[in-house]
Amino acid sequence: MHTAPKIVLIKTSSLGDVLHNLPVVTDICRNIPDARIDWIVEESFAALPALHPKVKCVIPVAIRRWRKSWLAARGEIQAVRHKLRDRHYDFALDTQGLLKSALITHFTHTKLCGYDWKSAREPLASWFYDCTYAVPKDQHAVERNRQLAAAALGYTALGAPDYGICTPEIALPWLPNKAYVVLLHATSRDDKLWDEHNWIALGKHLHQAGLNSILPWGNAQEKTRGERLCAAIPESICAPRLNLNEAAALLGKARAVVGVDTGLSHLAAALDVPTIGIYTATDPGLTGLYAGARAVNLGGKAASPSVDAVIVKLTELDIYA
């Protein structure tokens, strides 16, 4: 490999998937110190790769918006194609393995690397790559990403994953100057929710322990639920609407985070905050929290964890000190 290779990563969505790709950046820089790394990502998640100091340029795309009218978006798509072509990459690495990401990879006009037929989430995506690699599916998504990058770029991914990000220094003037725990009660599917009486019991326990509860939200329905929970949890706060950088600042300064199966739980874990993931409808084995001993998964398919189980883990994480 010649000096200072230019590498572009393609991992466009969703929030958790993008976070799971951050250790790839750290691995590359550890093994190829002079590498220049760019990242193509869905516009709504562009703040996440930017948190990693080794990502030189974040290139937003808008596939979700473009799908509504490919014709209307033609000019915008062409501008992205020209930008990618003109950056003259040495490698394009698609760790998403979907047709949409493979198509974007093709825009880069360079050596295209990705999963092989049996490894890609959508096997047809493998037809778009110049080089494909077998990566077993029976392991966590973070390790699949790391192994694909290592195979494509010629190194071995060793040790625990390092997400490489720090809490952004952003003022949150609405936040009281008191230790707090963030309760991530909202998620994309109703079967992933934890019962409201559980959140209330947990919030009351935290209050008795001298910790405030902060409840973020992302849409009107989640805000209504957050307000309802706050009405029952003493001194709790339903946060204002937050962008991703503000959410990272809130999570990164928390004493702990307790969250359902949602991307912000992964963000908290990536920031090395003591984090408990609550699973009620999905198996956390392949896509759960994955950030060492301070990230704990509880529950699983049809196995909602109890409040007592959460409190035990919070105690083990020593958040009450």
KOLLUM-444580 format. One line per field, with one value per atom (N, C-alpha, C): atom name; x, y, z. Coordinates in steps of 0.02 Angstrom, whole numbers, plus 50000, padded with zeros to 5 digits. Layout:
BEGIN
name: CA;...
X: X;...
Y: Y;...
Z: Z;...
This chain:
BEGIN
name: N;CA;C;N;CA;C;N;CA;C;N;CA;C;N;CA;C;N;CA;C;N;CA;C;N;CA;C;N;CA;C;N;CA;C;N;CA;C;N;CA;C;N;CA;C;N;CA;C;N;CA;C;N;CA;C;N;CA;C;N;CA;C;N;CA;C;N;CA;C;N;CA;C;N;CA;C;N;CA;C;N;CA;C;N;CA;C;N;CA;C;N;CA;C;N;CA;C;N;CA;C;N;CA;C;N;CA;C;N;CA;C;N;CA;C;N;CA;C;N;CA;C;N;CA;C;N;CA;C;N;CA;C;N;CA;C;N;CA;C;N;CA;C;N;CA;C;N;CA;C;N;CA;C;N;CA;C;N;CA;C;N;CA;C;N;CA;C;N;CA;C;N;CA;C;N;CA;C;N;CA;C;N;CA;C;N;CA;C;N;CA;C;N;CA;C;N;CA;C;N;CA;C;N;CA;C;N;CA;C;N;CA;C;N;CA;C;N;CA;C;N;CA;C;N;CA;C;N;CA;C;N;CA;C;N;CA;C;N;CA;C;N;CA;C;N;CA;C;N;CA;C;N;CA;C;N;CA;C;N;CA;C;N;CA;C;N;CA;C;N;CA;C;N;CA;C;N;CA;C;N;CA;C;N;CA;C;N;CA;C;N;CA;C;N;CA;C;N;CA;C;N;CA;C;N;CA;C;N;CA;C;N;CA;C;N;CA;C;N;CA;C;N;CA;C;N;CA;C;N;CA;C;N;CA;C;N;CA;C;N;CA;C;N;CA;C;N;CA;C;N;CA;C;N;CA;C;N;CA;C;N;CA;C;N;CA;C;N;CA;C;N;CA;C;N;CA;C;N;CA;C;N;CA;C;N;CA;C;N;CA;C;N;CA;C;N;CA;C;N;CA;C;N;CA;C;N;CA;C;N;CA;C;N;CA;C;N;CA;C;N;CA;C;N;CA;C;N;CA;C;N;CA;C;N;CA;C;N;CA;C;N;CA;C;N;CA;C;N;CA;C;N;CA;C;N;CA;C;N;CA;C;N;CA;C;N;CA;C;N;CA;C;N;CA;C;N;CA;C;N;CA;C;N;CA;C;N;CA;C;N;CA;C;N;CA;C;N;CA;C;N;CA;C;N;CA;C;N;CA;C;N;CA;C;N;CA;C;N;CA;C;N;CA;C;N;CA;C;N;CA;C;N;CA;C;N;CA;C;N;CA;C;N;CA;C;N;CA;C;N;CA;C;N;CA;C;N;CA;C;N;CA;C;N;CA;C;N;CA;C;N;CA;C;N;CA;C;N;CA;C;N;CA;C;N;CA;C;N;CA;C;N;CA;C;N;CA;C;N;CA;C;N;CA;C;N;CA;C;N;CA;C;N;CA;C;N;CA;C;N;CA;C;N;CA;C;N;CA;C;N;CA;C;N;CA;C;N;CA;C;N;CA;C;N;CA;C;N;CA;C;N;CA;C;N;CA;C;N;CA;C;N;CA;C;N;CA;C;N;CA;C;N;CA;C;N;CA;C;N;CA;C;N;CA;C;N;CA;C;N;CA;C;N;CA;C;N;CA;C;N;CA;C;N;CA;C;N;CA;C;N;CA;C;N;CA;C;N;CA;C;N;CA;C;N;CA;C;N;CA;C;N;CA;C;N;CA;C;N;CA;C;N;CA;C;N;CA;C;N;CA;C;N;CA;C;N;CA;C;N;CA;C;N;CA;C;N;CA;C;N;CA;C;N;CA;C;N;CA;C;N;CA;C;N;CA;C;N;CA;C;N;CA;C;N;CA;C;N;CA;C;N;CA;C;N;CA;C;N;CA;C;N;CA;C;N;CA;C;N;CA;C;N;CA;C;N;CA;C;N;CA;C;N;CA;C;N;CA;C;N;CA;C;N;CA;C;N;CA;C;N;CA;C;N;CA;C;N;CA;C;N;CA;C;N;CA;C;N;CA;C;N;CA;C;N;CA;C;N;CA;C;N;CA;C;N;CA;C;N;CA;C;N;CA;C;N;CA;C;N;CA;C;N;CA;C;N;CA;C;N;CA;C;N;CA;C;N;CA;C;N;CA;C;N;CA;C;N;CA;C;N;CA;C;N;CA;C;N;CA;C;N;CA;C;N;CA;C;N;CA;C;N;CA;C;N;CA;C;N;CA;C;N;CA;C;N;CA;C;N;CA;C;N;CA;C;N;CA;C;N;CA;C;N;CA;C;N;CA;C;N;CA;C;N;CA;C;N;CA;C;N;CA;C;N;CA;C;N;CA;C;N;CA;C;N;CA;C;N;CA;C;N;CA;C;N;CA;C;N;CA;C;N;CA;C;N;CA;C;N;CA;C;N;CA;C;N;CA;C;N;CA;C;N;CA;C;N;CA;C;N;CA;C;N;CA;C;N;CA;C;N;CA;C;N;CA;C;N;CA;C;N;CA;C;N;CA;C;N;CA;C;N;CA;C;N;CA;C;N;CA;C;N;CA;C;N;CA;C;N;CA;C;N;CA;C;N;CA;C;N;CA;C
X: 50042;50000;50044;50028;50070;50057;50096;50093;50026;50002;49942;49883;49859;49801;49739;49697;49633;49578;49544;49494;49427;49375;49308;49267;49235;49191;49119;49081;49011;48971;48941;48894;48844;48787;48743;48692;48669;48617;48615;48577;48542;48588;48561;48603;48649;48620;48659;48711;48692;48739;48797;48784;48838;48886;48859;48902;48944;48915;48951;49010;49012;49066;49124;49114;49167;49233;49231;49294;49336;49304;49342;49391;49368;49412;49473;49461;49516;49564;49537;49580;49623;49592;49630;49687;49673;49724;49779;49761;49811;49858;49832;49872;49900;49867;49891;49891;49940;49937;49928;49951;49946;49883;49838;49778;49734;49703;49653;49585;49540;49476;49418;49376;49313;49257;49196;49139;49076;49042;48978;48922;48875;48824;48759;48704;48639;48641;48613;48620;48598;48547;48522;48570;48619;48667;48738;48744;48810;48851;48818;48854;48893;48874;48906;48977;48990;49059;49103;49073;49111;49137;49109;49134;49203;49219;49284;49337;49389;49438;49477;49477;49516;49475;49412;49372;49382;49413;49431;49372;49329;49273;49212;49156;49092;49052;49032;48995;48923;48876;48807;48772;48731;48685;48615;48566;48496;48452;48473;48436;48364;48352;48284;48240;48270;48233;48230;48285;48287;48236;48223;48176;48107;48090;48023;48015;48070;48067;48138;48157;48224;48234;48181;48187;48202;48166;48177;48245;48272;48337;48395;48381;48434;48494;48482;48538;48580;48547;48583;48624;48595;48631;48693;48685;48742;48798;48779;48830;48869;48835;48870;48916;48892;48934;48997;48990;49049;49097;49071;49114;49153;49120;49154;49206;49190;49238;49299;49288;49343;49389;49369;49412;49465;49461;49514;49535;49489;49503;49544;49580;49615;49572;49529;49485;49418;49365;49298;49276;49257;49241;49168;49126;49056;49045;49038;49025;48951;48908;48836;48808;48832;48812;48741;48715;48649;48654;48603;48605;48614;48581;48587;48658;48690;48759;48807;48794;48838;48834;48775;48768;48808;48805;48844;48918;48939;49009;49032;48989;49006;49019;48990;49001;49073;49111;49178;49232;49217;49265;49333;49336;49399;49393;49439;49435;49380;49330;49270;49274;49267;49274;49211;49191;49132;49125;49069;49056;49042;49057;49041;48967;48947;48876;48846;48882;48855;48859;48898;48909;48868;48849;48812;48741;48714;48644;48597;48614;48579;48630;48628;48681;48695;48644;48656;48704;48712;48759;48830;48846;48914;48934;48885;48900;48932;48923;48948;49023;49052;49119;49172;49232;49289;49318;49318;49346;49295;49282;49234;49267;49240;49271;49217;49235;49190;49199;49145;49145;49085;49096;49040;48988;48925;48870;48854;48882;48865;48908;48919;48959;48931;48952;48924;48940;48895;48903;48969;48989;49052;49110;49112;49168;49164;49104;49098;49127;49110;49138;49214;49240;49313;49348;49319;49351;49350;49295;49292;49346;49351;49402;49472;49485;49551;49568;49521;49533;49546;49507;49514;49579;49602;49659;49723;49720;49780;49810;49769;49794;49749;49765;49724;49695;49629;49596;49603;49641;49655;49626;49612;49591;49518;49499;49430;49417;49355;49340;49350;49377;49387;49347;49294;49250;49282;49330;49370;49336;49279;49243;49242;49234;49230;49166;49145;49085;49096;49054;49062;49048;49086;49077;49024;48963;48905;48866;48851;48813;48740;48713;48642;48613;48594;48575;48513;48473;48413;48428;48489;48507;48531;48500;48521;48592;48625;48692;48689;48668;48659;48669;48696;48708;48642;48644;48583;48595;48541;48539;48491;48511;48467;48426;48361;48315;48290;48314;48295;48236;48177;48115;48085;48111;48079;48118;48081;48111;48063;48086;48049;47990;47988;47935;47905;47839;47804;47825;47842;47860;47929;47967;48031;48026;47966;47958;47961;47983;47981;47920;47883;47821;47833;47785;47792;47798;47764;47770;47841;47877;47947;47990;47980;48018;48004;47940;47922;47956;47954;47986;48062;48092;48164;48180;48140;48151;48144;48095;48087;48146;48171;48230;48290;48300;48357;48350;48289;48277;48295;48276;48293;48368;48404;48476;48511;48472;48501;48518;48488;48502;48439;48445;48390;48382;48323;48310;48296;48330;48319;48292;48236;48203;48200;48243;48240;48183;48171;48119;48135;48101;48115;48055;47995;47935;47880;47823;47769;47744;47737;47712;47761;47826;47877;47880;47870;47868;47811;47753;47694;47708;47739;47756;47807;47857;47907;47876;47830;47797;47754;47724;47683;47727;47784;47831;47859;47875;47904;47854;47791;47740;47739;47763;47762;47830;47883;47951;47974;47985;48004;48067;48064;48121;48150;48112;48136;48124;48158;48153;48140;48088;48078;48118;48171;48218;48185;48212;48189;48212;48188;48211;48286;48322;48395;48417;48469;48502;48553;48586;48631;48690;48717;48773;48751;48693;48667;48651;48624;48611;48676;48728;48793;48820;48811;48833;48795;48729;48688;48709;48715;48731;48801;48848;48918;48932;48890;48900;48855;48819;48773;48812;48784;48812;48802;48745;48730;48674;48664;48609;48574;48508;48467;48422;48426;48388;48363;48308;48282;48325;48303;48340;48333;48379;48377;48448;48457;48524;48559;48522;48553;48584;48558;48589;48659;48666;48732;48779;48751;48793;48820;48778;48801;48857;48848;48899;48964;48958;49017;49055;49020;49051;49079;49077;49104;49066;49003;48960;48931;48926;48892;48822;48808;48746;48714;48649;48611;48561;48565;48518;48463;48401;48342;48312;48309;48283;48221;48168;48104;48079;48105;48079;48134;48196;48251;48307;48349;48406;48467;48497;48553;48619;48620;48683;48723;48690;48725;48724;48677;48672;48661;48671;48661;48720;48718;48773;48837;48892;48955;49012;49026;49078;49111;49122;49157;49112;49143;49107;49058;49066;49021;48958;48951;48891;48859;48798;48765;48699;48688;48625;48582;48519;48472;48411;48385;48324;48338;48286;48291;48221;48214;48148;48099;48044;47992;48021;48071;48103;48121;48069;48080;48112;48166;48199;48159;48169;48134;48170;48135;48166;48222;48210;48262;48325;48318;48377;48417;48382;48415;48452;48419;48449;48512;48509;48567;48626;48614;48668;48695;48650;48673;48718;48700;48742;48810;48810;48873;48917;48885;48922;48945;48927;48952;48933;48870;48849;48828;48821;48796;48852;48913;48970;48971
Y: 49940;50000;50062;50109;50168;50217;50269;50315;50351;50362;50401;50380;50318;50296;50334;50347;50381;50328;50322;50270;50302;50278;50302;50244;50254;50205;50220;50169;50177;50139;50176;50149;50206;50201;50259;50263;50207;50207;50137;50127;50175;50199;50231;50261;50209;50153;50101;50071;50060;50031;50078;50142;50191;50189;50188;50185;50122;50066;50003;50004;50052;50056;50100;50138;50183;50147;50087;50054;50039;50034;50024;50081;50142;50200;50195;50179;50172;50117;50060;50005;50025;50058;50078;50124;50173;50222;50190;50140;50104;50064;50036;49992;50027;50081;50120;50193;50214;50279;50339;50335;50393;50391;50344;50339;50402;50422;50476;50443;50455;50419;50469;50457;50492;50442;50469;50425;50452;50408;50424;50399;50444;50427;50464;50436;50470;50537;50589;50657;50665;50627;50635;50607;50568;50539;50567;50620;50647;50669;50687;50709;50653;50590;50535;50521;50510;50501;50561;50620;50682;50683;50642;50640;50607;50566;50533;50579;50595;50644;50622;50557;50533;50530;50548;50553;50622;50625;50690;50726;50688;50720;50675;50703;50667;50690;50642;50658;50634;50680;50659;50640;50589;50571;50572;50566;50572;50520;50458;50405;50402;50410;50407;50462;50520;50576;50567;50545;50537;50486;50434;50382;50409;50465;50494;50520;50542;50564;50565;50509;50506;50559;50575;50625;50694;50712;50778;50782;50725;50725;50714;50712;50695;50740;50805;50853;50842;50829;50818;50754;50703;50639;50647;50684;50695;50733;50781;50820;50775;50728;50680;50635;50612;50569;50605;50667;50705;50716;50731;50743;50681;50623;50561;50543;50553;50537;50582;50646;50694;50688;50650;50643;50589;50549;50503;50456;50417;50369;50311;50279;50218;50156;50162;50107;50135;50099;50112;50049;50055;49997;50002;49957;49956;49904;49928;49882;49871;49900;49892;49831;49818;49758;49758;49817;49823;49848;49839;49863;49938;49975;50047;50070;50038;50057;50035;49977;49954;50001;50027;50074;50137;50163;50222;50207;50147;50128;50133;50115;50118;50189;50239;50309;50332;50295;50319;50307;50263;50251;50231;50182;50158;50083;50055;49984;49975;49935;49927;49862;49869;49811;49802;49739;49726;49653;49635;49566;49523;49458;49412;49393;49351;49333;49306;49262;49231;49276;49329;49372;49435;49460;49523;49515;49569;49568;49560;49591;49580;49552;49486;49454;49487;49514;49546;49605;49634;49689;49668;49604;49580;49585;49588;49594;49661;49711;49778;49787;49740;49751;49718;49748;49717;49661;49670;49620;49605;49542;49523;49477;49478;49442;49406;49346;49306;49326;49346;49365;49330;49283;49245;49291;49272;49312;49300;49247;49229;49264;49328;49368;49438;49477;49544;49587;49634;49678;49717;49738;49776;49734;49670;49627;49611;49605;49594;49653;49714;49773;49774;49760;49762;49710;49650;49596;49610;49639;49656;49707;49760;49811;49782;49740;49710;49667;49627;49585;49626;49679;49720;49761;49782;49828;49794;49730;49692;49697;49696;49694;49648;49638;49598;49643;49639;49679;49644;49674;49643;49684;49650;49684;49705;49738;49762;49820;49830;49886;49953;50000;50068;50115;50144;50186;50254;50275;50333;50400;50404;50467;50493;50558;50591;50631;50645;50685;50756;50782;50851;50901;50955;51007;51056;51040;51080;51098;51161;51183;51162;51137;51120;51159;51223;51267;51245;51202;51177;51122;51096;51038;51061;51038;51058;51033;51068;51050;50996;50936;50881;50816;50765;50701;50672;50642;50618;50552;50518;50458;50472;50454;50463;50400;50407;50352;50356;50311;50311;50264;50293;50254;50243;50277;50278;50234;50200;50159;50154;50124;50127;50079;50028;49978;49970;49964;49958;49896;49841;49780;49785;49838;49849;49893;49919;49964;49925;49959;49932;49963;49926;49950;50015;50060;50125;50118;50069;50062;50042;50009;49993;50056;50099;50162;50204;50206;50246;50218;50153;50122;50134;50129;50141;50214;50260;50331;50349;50320;50334;50306;50248;50221;50267;50292;50337;50401;50427;50488;50477;50420;50404;50399;50380;50374;50441;50494;50561;50576;50540;50550;50572;50624;50646;50599;50596;50559;50609;50600;50642;50598;50619;50578;50615;50596;50626;50595;50624;50599;50622;50591;50609;50630;50615;50636;50652;50675;50698;50643;50582;50527;50512;50512;50499;50555;50617;50673;50666;50646;50637;50583;50527;50475;50500;50537;50564;50610;50652;50697;50659;50605;50564;50530;50505;50473;50524;50583;50634;50657;50655;50675;50627;50566;50516;50505;50533;50523;50589;50593;50656;50687;50753;50793;50770;50732;50710;50766;50761;50813;50780;50803;50785;50834;50809;50853;50890;50947;50979;50937;50954;50918;50928;50873;50875;50852;50886;50858;50806;50772;50717;50741;50798;50824;50840;50869;50884;50820;50770;50706;50674;50679;50651;50686;50753;50790;50769;50761;50739;50669;50623;50554;50549;50584;50578;50603;50647;50675;50643;50590;50556;50510;50500;50450;50380;50371;50308;50320;50272;50274;50206;50208;50148;50158;50112;50123;50059;50065;50009;50002;49957;49942;50000;50048;50109;50134;50172;50194;50235;50275;50317;50276;50216;50172;50153;50140;50123;50183;50243;50303;50311;50300;50305;50254;50193;50142;50160;50188;50208;50264;50305;50359;50334;50270;50238;50259;50271;50285;50218;50206;50145;50142;50090;50087;50018;50018;49956;49957;49906;49898;49850;49872;49832;49804;49738;49704;49665;49675;49642;49602;49617;49585;49563;49577;49560;49528;49490;49458;49504;49524;49571;49540;49474;49440;49468;49486;49507;49583;49617;49690;49728;49697;49731;49776;49805;49848;49807;49839;49802;49851;49861;49910;49893;49829;49810;49802;49799;49782;49836;49898;49952;49955;49910;49905;49837;49837;49775;49767;49708;49692;49648;49667;49628;49611;49550;49530;49498;49494;49463;49455;49410;49400;49374;49410;49392;49379;49419;49410;49477;49516;49583;49581;49617;49615;49653;49633;49665;49729;49771;49831;49811;49760;49738;49716;49683;49662;49722;49774;49835;49868;49872;49904;49865;49799;49759;49776;49781;49796;49867;49915;49982;49984;49944;49939;49910;49857;49826;49874;49919;49969;50027;50026;50075;50147;50156;50223;50266;50236;50273;50304;50294;50319;50395
Z: 50000;50000;50000;49956;49952;50009;50013;50069;50071;50131;50145;50102;50110;50071;50090;50041;50052;50050;50106;50116;50131;50099;50115;50141;50198;50228;50210;50194;50179;50232;50277;50327;50337;50304;50299;50356;50381;50432;50463;50515;50557;50611;50663;50714;50747;50769;50801;50754;50691;50642;50629;50625;50614;50674;50734;50793;50795;50773;50772;50723;50679;50630;50654;50709;50732;50750;50781;50795;50733;50675;50613;50601;50615;50605;50651;50714;50761;50740;50718;50695;50636;50587;50528;50547;50589;50607;50649;50688;50729;50684;50630;50587;50525;50504;50446;50468;50507;50541;50495;50433;50388;50345;50358;50317;50325;50270;50271;50263;50310;50311;50304;50254;50246;50260;50267;50286;50251;50216;50184;50229;50246;50295;50280;50299;50292;50328;50298;50322;50395;50416;50485;50537;50516;50563;50553;50515;50498;50558;50613;50672;50705;50693;50729;50705;50640;50618;50634;50635;50649;50720;50765;50833;50838;50787;50788;50758;50796;50771;50710;50695;50638;50573;50576;50514;50485;50427;50398;50366;50333;50298;50302;50324;50324;50264;50223;50161;50169;50179;50189;50124;50128;50074;50102;50058;50081;50046;50051;50016;50039;50104;50129;50098;50089;50058;49982;49952;49880;49855;49895;49874;49861;49892;49882;49811;49781;49711;49683;49651;49622;49569;49533;49480;49509;49561;49592;49624;49646;49680;49632;49567;49519;49523;49529;49533;49595;49651;49714;49711;49681;49675;49630;49576;49531;49567;49608;49645;49692;49725;49768;49728;49671;49628;49607;49586;49564;49621;49680;49738;49756;49755;49772;49719;49657;49604;49609;49623;49623;49684;49734;49793;49785;49731;49711;49768;49790;49844;49818;49864;49849;49864;49915;49934;49955;49935;49962;49997;50061;50102;50125;50100;50118;50173;50235;50291;50303;50261;50271;50236;50176;50140;50115;50097;50069;49997;49958;49889;49885;49931;49929;49945;49992;50009;49955;49925;49871;49811;49797;49741;49754;49816;49833;49828;49849;49844;49772;49725;49654;49630;49664;49645;49655;49694;49713;49660;49611;49556;49581;49625;49652;49666;49703;49722;49773;49756;49797;49837;49903;49947;49989;49999;50039;50055;50086;50105;50044;50049;49995;49999;49951;49944;50008;50043;50103;50165;50161;50219;50218;50159;50154;50178;50207;50229;50169;50113;50050;50001;49988;49948;49881;49848;49783;49788;49846;49855;49836;49847;49835;49761;49716;49645;49627;49670;49654;49672;49709;49736;49692;49691;49658;49699;49765;49811;49865;49876;49928;49979;50039;50094;50135;50157;50199;50272;50303;50373;50405;50451;50480;50511;50502;50528;50602;50631;50699;50751;50742;50788;50789;50838;50845;50785;50769;50711;50714;50774;50781;50756;50775;50754;50680;50653;50580;50542;50564;50531;50535;50595;50606;50563;50559;50521;50446;50422;50351;50334;50374;50360;50364;50412;50420;50359;50336;50278;50215;50207;50146;50145;50204;50208;50232;50247;50259;50328;50380;50448;50489;50552;50598;50651;50661;50712;50779;50824;50889;50946;51001;51062;51061;51115;51122;51074;51053;51008;51043;51006;51031;50986;51013;50973;50956;50995;50978;50985;51019;51023;51095;51102;51167;51172;51232;51243;51218;51174;51150;51206;51205;51255;51231;51247;51227;51290;51299;51358;51351;51406;51410;51468;51456;51511;51550;51521;51555;51606;51604;51645;51714;51768;51835;51851;51895;51915;51970;51949;51995;51958;51991;51958;51933;51874;51843;51805;51793;51751;51694;51633;51575;51565;51559;51547;51475;51433;51362;51354;51361;51363;51294;51243;51177;51127;51085;51032;50974;50920;50857;50854;50897;50896;50965;50966;51030;51069;51033;51070;51102;51086;51118;51180;51194;51251;51317;51369;51437;51471;51509;51539;51579;51574;51607;51683;51712;51785;51805;51760;51774;51775;51726;51724;51786;51806;51865;51928;51935;51994;51993;51935;51930;51946;51917;51930;52003;52037;52108;52149;52129;52162;52153;52092;52079;52120;52125;52163;52237;52263;52333;52343;52289;52292;52277;52268;52257;52185;52138;52067;52030;51990;51948;51888;51861;51799;51743;51686;51627;51572;51542;51491;51424;51377;51309;51268;51210;51166;51095;51045;50976;50935;50959;50923;50973;50948;50991;51038;51011;51052;51109;51092;51144;51195;51173;51219;51268;51242;51286;51338;51316;51364;51415;51392;51437;51489;51468;51515;51565;51541;51586;51639;51618;51664;51714;51689;51732;51785;51768;51817;51877;51866;51919;51952;51923;51950;51981;52045;52078;52048;52037;52014;51947;51909;51843;51792;51736;51684;51617;51583;51513;51472;51440;51406;51348;51328;51266;51206;51147;51087;51080;51067;51062;50993;50967;50908;50930;50884;50903;50944;50929;50969;51040;51047;51114;51152;51116;51148;51172;51131;51151;51213;51216;51275;51337;51330;51387;51410;51364;51382;51411;51381;51402;51472;51497;51564;51617;51597;51643;51690;51749;51795;51765;51732;51698;51648;51604;51556;51558;51560;51554;51494;51446;51385;51353;51318;51278;51215;51171;51110;51061;51069;51028;51017;50964;50946;50999;51037;51088;51143;51156;51205;51182;51118;51090;51092;51083;51087;51158;51208;51277;51290;51267;51277;51242;51181;51143;51178;51216;51254;51321;51332;51393;51456;51450;51507;51531;51596;51619;51590;51551;51513;51520;51532;51535;51477;51435;51380;51400;51391;51410;51346;51342;51283;51301;51262;51275;51215;51156;51095;51047;51062;51018;51058;51023;51055;51049;51106;51103;51082;51069;51056;50998;50943;50883;50872;50904;50893;50957;51015;51078;51095;51155;51177;51177;51153;51145;51157;51221;51239;51305;51317;51378;51438;51497;51558;51580;51556;51577;51534;51487;51446;51457;51485;51507;51470;51441;51409;51456;51464;51504;51463;51472;51438;51371;51330;51264;51235;51187;51156;51208;51217;51265;51334;51352;51418;51447;51462;51488;51557;51569;51634;51687;51749;51804;51825;51862;51891;51938;51978;52025;51989;51932;51894;51869;51849;51827;51885;51942;52001;52023;52021;52039;51993;51929;51882;51893;51907;51921;51982;52032;52092;52075;52034;52014;51974;51937;51898;51941;52004;52054;52036;52016;51996;52056;52114;52171;52213;52192;52232;52235
